Structures are given as structure tokens and as C-alpha cells.
Amino acid sequence: MREPTGPTAPDLRAFACAPVEGRYRWRRWLALAILVGALVSAFPVETLVYHPFARWTGLQMISGGMMNPVAYAALMVWRLVWNGLLVLAICAALGRTPTAAPIGDRHAVRAVLIGVLTGVVVMAAAICAIIVTGAASATLAPQRPGAALAYGTGWMLFDLVGATGEEFCGRVALLLVAERFVGWRGAILVSGLLFAALHLANPGVSVVWLLRIAVQGMLLAYATYRTRSVWWAVGYHTGWNWASAPLFGAAGSGYLDRGHLLDFTPTGPVWLTGGAVGPEGSVFAFVAMAAALGSLLIATPAATAGGMSACKRRA
């Protein structure tokens, strides 16, 4: 993301500021209450607000066994708004400006692009590895080039919106609160566990896949601390999702996307193909995450004490 400003060692300090301690300790409890309240009420509010809108507009999330991109986009926009408001509320509770780390980053676009490229490459490599072993095959889906381009571009944008919303919740809001109770290392673990818990209702859930989700959540949290920015994580999350379902036509977290470019057909054992959840549940997905971590360490120098202010408070 940004070059170190001196010979100092990488600084993976939490985003917390010293004034939150002492007489300001109540702020972290208020932020925790807001976070828990938002997580608990997210689905009921979504049911009351978004679902009537979807029925009124005739949007069906799943039709013909595949996910509708327009319905998915509408839901992701709603969740981005919800999680954006959550971040604003937590920043207010902690006395932070919303533009402070980990959201504020003048290299955000570059970070997203690097993240997207990383996510696409490692996920595509994992799927190709499955195919090379003979455990699956991939053929071109029967659609016109123009339709393929439209669907591919649309899904990339929609996945970006969805990833931003998830990262605002799981990496910004959660880390800002959790680190004040368990430190940044503990916050990384909490982020991974919550990431897995939020996917328990996905189709075809397996123990291996949930473990992979937890490790992925910890990777994204570590990246957020390492770069003092959430935007690499947003890009990586986007690229990973896009390569799996819209590009290769494999199940992404248990869902198939309409308009995918390739048709991925698994024929081998579940531990290789991922089964119902798709290649994300394959052992190769763990190799892909290891490769992503290596890429992160090479392409994104760790922020240093002089690289970015740990926190900016409102006067």
C-alpha cells in the first residue's frame, strides 16, 4: 500500500487510541452494545425493510437454481448501507472520525485493485488445480460474448459492493471494538470466528469449509492491520468471489451465479472439489489462502508508526 517512512520495524498496533482508557472507558462498552445490537437486529430489519421491497419489485434471489444478479445487487446495496451506518455509529461512540484508519486511505483504489488481482489469481489457480487432478472439468457456458461481458462486469461490481459491506462489518466495525477488549491479535481471531458464524446458514455447509471461512476472515483481518486499511481486504474478497462463481461457474459459498462464463462440473471427492459449497471448500482453497498471504507480505509493506496516524479524533 504505502512505503515505510523509515527503518522502523512493521507496526501492527491496534487502531485504538489511548484516551479511550481511563475515564473514556465507557466508550468501548457503548461501541460493543452498538455492534451486538446491529448484528442481532440485522436480519429482522432486513426482513422488515428489504424483503417487502423485493416482493414489491418482483425480485427473486434464486430462480432456476441460480442467483439473480439484480436481486443480489439490491440486497448487497442494502447491507452496505446498514454496515456503513454501523461503522459511523461505532466511530461516533469511540470519538473517532470515520475517515481515520482503517477506512481512510489515499491509496484505496490501488489497494482494491491489488486485492482483486490477488483474489482472482489464487482462486482461479485453486480451481485449475482441481481440474488438473481430474476431479472436475470446465467448459464454456452457452451464451453470447456480449452477454458474457455484461454479466461478468455486473457481477464484479456487485461483488465489490457486497465485499465492501461485509468488510465494513467484519473488519472495520468488529476490529475497532474487539481490539479494545482483547487486543489486535485477539481481534483477528474474533473476526475469523464471526466470519464463519455468519455463514452457518449457507447451503452445503461443511466443517472444512467453515474452517476455511474462519481462516479467510483472519487473513482479511491481518491484512487490515498490516496495511492499516480495509481496502486490500475488500479487493481480495471481491476477486475471490468473482473468480469462483461468475468466472468459473462453480458454487460460491454454496450459490451458483446466473450468467457465468464457464461451466464447472465436479466429479471427484468432496475434499478435492469442495462439494456443494464449491471450490471454496477444497483443500486447494487453503493453499490459495497461503499464496494470498505470501502475496500480501510481498506487495503490501507493513505500515509503520510514521506511515499513518493510529487514530484521528474529533475535537
URWOVEN-V52071 format. One line per field, one symbol per residue. psi: psi as a letter, one per 40 degrees, with the letter a starting at -180 (. if undefined). A space follows every 50 residues. Layout:
BEGIN
psi=???
END
This chain:
BEGIN
psi=ciiieaeiihhfiieiideeabeeddddddddddddddddeddddddddd ddddddeehhdhhfeihhdddddddddddddddddddddddddefihdei iedhhefdddddddddddddddddddddddddeeeiihihigiidddddd dddddddddddddddddddddcdddddddedeiddddddddddddddeed eiifhiddddddddddddddddddddefiedddddddddddddddddeei hhfeiihheidihhhheaiddddebdeaedeiddddddddddddddddeg hhiidedihdihii.
END
